[in-house]
Amino acid sequence: MATGFYTHPDCLQHDNGQWHPECPARLQAIEDQLIASRIDSLIEREEAPLAEENDLARVHTQAHIDYIKSRTPEHGRSELDPDTSMCPASYRAALRAAGAAIAATDAVIEGRYDNAFCSVRPPGHHAEPARAMGFCLFNNVAIAARHALEVHGLQRVAVIDFDVHHGNGTEAAFTGDSRVLMCSFFQHPFYPFSGADSHAPNMVNVPLPARTKGMAVREVVDLMWLPRLNEFKPQMIFVSAGFDAHREDDLGNMGLVEDDYAWITDQIRAVANRHAQGRIVSCLEGGYNLSALGRSVVAHLRSLAEI
């Protein structure tokens, strides 16, 4: 078996404006690096389907779903907050992003792939059950995790988030849910200014100061994440794969490099192999320096596919 790679041209149509760092060129940069690294032929491409409303409703309120639909403009852009906007193609792109995560979950659980990566946008981990924010409309990883629990009947899943920003939306979806263990590190204090004070027993949030480098992050993973993950024994692992903690990314101020992302992915894969039949679904979150993003995704994919 192989690593599935889920994406769709609709995800390129979501346009936040020329000034916005969450831009279509992000996915194009990933494609360019896949070709340059010569691993494009070693992963299995899949076209992301559209998520259904009932898929979204496993995480989001109906009022939120209706609000996002209602704010879709006929032309131009509508602003949901100072950072988050929609163009006419945004709602469909968001359905593709969530649909990719769901389809990847189905394929991995059914054994068609060992694991999968979803190269999609808009991202998802800031989207709360009743609020869009931080470039995110719907929470792709949370939707996929709930799909695994409620459709496929899994009893324990882990969510790992290594974006430079705290995944407040994912935490809001799963706080206190004993079926889900969330492990994350994030720069603090920093947007969205959450996560550091969480006391929920199923949250392993590790706030880190600006300028934290890879060796300190590896220590966090080794000492704080891995013991909890091995104790929890997840049956599947979902990854909010943000690459904006890279030292070249101006939207954060941390010091990771590609080798750090490969090492983190190696640790995730080892836990998945031990407890979850190797089952991992990873979804793109942040990462805004185009070169660093493409190189980091390649490092992540090399580890997932063991190539």
Secondary structure, 3 states (H helix, E strand, C coil): CCEEEEECHHHHCCCCCCCCCCCCHHHHHHHHHHHHCCCHHHCEEEECCCCCHHHHCCCCCHHHHHHHHHCCCCCCCEEEECCEEECCCHHHHHHHHHHHHHHHHHHHHCCCCCEEEECCCCCCCCCECCECECCECCCHHHHHHHHHHHCCCCCCEEEEECCCCCCHHHHHHHCCCCCEEEEEEEECCCCCCCCCCCCCCCEEEEEECCCCEHHHHHHHHHHHHHHHHHHHCCCEEEEEECCCCECCCCCCCCEECHHHHHHHHHHHHHHHHHHCCCCEEEEECCCCCHHHHHHHHHHHHHHHHCC
